[in-house]
Amino acid sequence: MANKESYLGEFEHVVMLSVLSLKDNAYGVTIRQNLKEKIGREVAIGALYSTAERLEYKGLLSSKKGDAVPERGGKAKRYFSVTPLGMSALNATKKQLETLWSQASVNFSIQVEAII
């Protein structure tokens, strides 16, 4: 999991977690809305699709087209899901971050008071 092909960058990580949390309703607009609502992050739709396509190329996400609907001018939504390899990458990233956090042993309340 240490090679560049399977390493998750911060934005890739949050996109994948968003896809996972949205389950069968993970497409561009809902992923974007979820990131804004849950972590306060405004995301350009182009950046989102670029990242999702990169994750799909790495085998961490898969996508499928939904039915075309008149409300979208006959255009189909592209739904994303996390693959088994993607779940493995998320799990490895979670473990790595937990290890780093536990080693840091930071008491944020003390750190914040020192700054103020």
C-alpha positions in Angstrom: 0.0 0.0 0.0 3.0 2.3 0.1 3.4 2.7 -3.7 2.2 5.8 -5.5 -0.5 3.8 -7.4 -2.4 2.9 -4.2 -1.5 5.9 -2.0 -4.5 8.1 -1.1 -4.0 11.8 -1.2 -6.2 13.9 1.2 -8.7 14.9 -1.5 -8.9 11.3 -2.9 -9.5 10.1 0.7 -12.4 12.5 1.3 -13.9 11.8 -2.1 -13.8 8.0 -1.5 -15.3 8.4 2.0 -18.1 10.5 0.5 -18.8 7.9 -2.1 -18.9 5.2 0.6 -21.3 7.2 2.7 -23.6 8.1 -0.1 -23.9 4.4 -1.1 -26.1 4.0 -4.2 -26.6 7.7 -4.6 -22.9 8.7 -5.2 -22.7 10.8 -8.4 -21.0 14.1 -9.1 -23.6 16.5 -7.6 -24.3 14.5 -4.5 -20.6 13.9 -3.8 -20.0 17.6 -4.1 -22.9 18.5 -1.9 -21.8 15.9 0.7 -18.3 17.4 0.9 -19.7 20.9 1.3 -22.2 19.9 4.0 -20.0 17.5 6.0 -16.6 19.1 5.9 -17.3 22.6 4.5 -15.3 22.1 1.4 -16.3 23.8 -1.8 -15.3 21.6 -4.7 -15.3 22.3 -8.4 -17.2 19.6 -10.3 -14.3 19.3 -12.8 -11.8 18.6 -9.9 -14.2 16.1 -8.5 -14.6 14.2 -11.8 -10.8 14.4 -12.5 -10.1 12.8 -9.1 -12.9 10.2 -9.5 -11.5 9.2 -12.9 -8.0 8.9 -11.4 -9.3 6.7 -8.6 -11.2 4.6 -11.2 -8.0 4.2 -13.2 -6.2 3.0 -10.0 -9.0 0.5 -9.5 -10.2 2.1 -6.3 -13.5 3.3 -7.6 -15.8 1.9 -10.3 -18.6 3.7 -12.1 -21.7 3.0 -14.0 -24.2 5.1 -16.0 -27.7 5.4 -14.7 -30.8 5.8 -16.9 -31.0 8.9 -19.0 -33.7 11.3 -17.7 -35.5 14.1 -19.5 -34.8 16.5 -16.6 -31.1 16.3 -17.4 -31.6 16.7 -21.1 -31.4 13.0 -21.7 -28.1 12.7 -20.0 -27.4 9.8 -17.6 -25.9 10.2 -14.2 -22.5 8.5 -13.5 -22.7 6.6 -10.2 -19.5 5.7 -8.3 -18.8 3.0 -5.9 -15.7 1.9 -3.9 -14.1 -1.3 -5.1 -12.6 -4.0 -2.8 -9.2 -2.6 -3.6 -10.5 0.9 -2.7 -11.8 -0.5 0.6 -8.3 -1.9 1.3 -6.7 1.5 0.5 -9.1 3.3 2.8 -8.5 0.9 5.6 -4.7 1.2 5.1 -4.9 5.0 5.1 -7.1 5.0 8.2 -4.5 2.8 10.0 -1.6 5.0 8.9 -3.4 8.1 10.2 -4.4 6.5 13.5 -0.7 5.5 14.0 0.5 9.0 13.3 -2.2 10.5 15.6 -1.4 8.2 18.4 2.3 8.9 18.1 1.7 12.6 18.1 -0.1 12.6 21.4 -1.2 16.1 21.0 -3.5 17.7 23.6 -5.3 20.3 21.4 -6.9 22.1 24.3 -3.5 22.9 25.7 -2.1 23.8 22.3 -5.0 26.2 21.6 -4.7 27.9 25.0 -1.0 28.5 24.4 -1.8 30.2 21.0 -4.5 32.4 22.5 
